[in-house]
Amino acid sequence: MKSSEEAEFQELREEITGTDPIVRGVAAVDLGSFALDYPIYQTQIIRLLEQALNDPDADVRDSAKKSLDLIAGKEVVEPTKQVIGFGYLPQEYQEKPEVNQKQIILNCVCCIVMIVTIVLVFTFFIF
């Protein structure tokens, strides 16, 4: 009977060799964490991640590189950057400039104020 760790490892192994690049990218990230939690699997995981460095999808290759760096004890994320979606950032978003979070929050607040104002105006004219 397989242990839960062994079953999880087998599932991750299948996912990183699957057909869906998003699943492969997430599996590459998960394998990095799994290797740290269960060092007995590190050698096998490193081999899988090294194979993923040749993946046709750039995001999978990037996730595999980050996981290998994590296993090696290197800093994976620069202090000024944020990881999106468990470390997996789709290619179409990688080419866009940094997101200004303060501007996003300000835009949200402005939208809320406008909605409240519209509701109040309609309420005033209806009653």
NORMO-V220252 format. One record per residue. N is the residue number from 1. SS is DSSP state (H for helix, E for strand, C for the rest). PHI is phi in whole degrees, -180 to 180 (999 if undefined). D_LAST is the distance of its C-alpha to the last C-alpha in Angstrom with 2 decimals. Layout:
# NORMO-V220252
N:SS:PHI:D_LAST
N:SS:PHI:D_LAST
This chain:
# NORMO-V220252
1:C:999:70.57
2:C:-81:68.44
3:C:-76:66.70
4:H:-65:62.97
5:H:-66:63.78
6:H:-66:66.19
7:H:-64:63.70
8:H:-65:61.03
9:H:-62:63.61
10:H:-62:64.57
11:H:-65:60.96
12:H:-64:60.49
13:H:-61:63.79
14:H:-67:62.61
15:H:-66:59.26
16:H:-73:60.88
17:C:-108:63.14
18:C:-75:60.51
19:C:-94:59.14
20:C:-86:55.57
21:H:-64:55.58
22:H:-68:52.42
23:H:-64:54.07
24:H:-63:57.28
25:H:-65:55.49
26:H:-66:53.76
27:H:-63:57.10
28:H:-63:58.84
29:H:-66:56.46
30:H:-64:56.80
31:H:-64:60.59
32:H:-62:60.74
33:H:-68:59.03
34:H:-62:61.07
35:H:-63:64.29
36:H:-74:63.50
37:H:-76:62.66
38:C:-131:65.71
39:H:-58:68.51
40:H:-61:70.83
41:H:-95:68.98
42:H:-56:68.94
43:H:-61:71.90
44:H:-66:70.49
45:H:-67:67.02
46:H:-61:68.49
47:H:-61:70.33
48:H:-63:67.17
49:H:-69:65.24
50:H:-65:68.16
51:H:-66:68.09
52:H:-69:64.34
53:C:-65:65.17
54:C:-103:66.44
55:C:-62:63.32
56:C:-65:62.19
57:C:-91:58.64
58:H:-63:58.31
59:H:-67:55.60
60:H:-66:57.91
61:H:-61:60.74
62:H:-65:58.60
63:H:-64:57.47
64:H:-64:61.10
65:H:-63:62.26
66:H:-64:59.71
67:H:-67:60.77
68:H:-64:64.42
69:H:-64:63.71
70:H:-62:61.92
71:H:-64:64.94
72:H:-77:67.25
73:C:87:65.33
74:C:-84:64.07
75:C:-71:60.69
76:C:-89:58.47
77:C:-116:55.37
78:C:-65:55.57
79:C:-58:53.73
80:C:-90:51.30
81:C:-109:50.35
82:C:-121:48.26
83:C:-90:49.07
84:C:-112:46.46
85:C:59:46.48
86:C:61:49.50
87:C:91:51.45
88:C:-103:51.07
89:C:-113:49.48
90:C:-56:49.49
91:H:-52:51.54
92:H:-64:48.67
93:H:-92:47.06
94:H:-69:50.36
95:C:-88:50.68
96:C:-88:47.33
97:C:-65:47.21
98:C:-54:46.25
99:C:-84:42.58
100:C:-91:41.04
101:H:-66:39.07
102:H:-63:37.52
103:H:-67:36.11
104:H:-63:34.70
105:H:-63:32.98
106:H:-61:31.59
107:H:-63:30.28
108:H:-64:28.59
109:H:-63:26.94
110:H:-61:25.75
111:H:-64:24.29
112:H:-63:22.43
113:H:-62:21.04
114:H:-64:19.95
115:H:-64:18.24
116:H:-62:16.36
117:H:-63:15.40
118:H:-63:14.23
119:H:-61:12.12
120:H:-64:10.56
121:H:-64:10.14
122:H:-63:8.55
123:H:-63:6.09
124:H:-63:5.57
125:H:-77:5.63
126:H:-78:3.80
127:C:-103:0.00
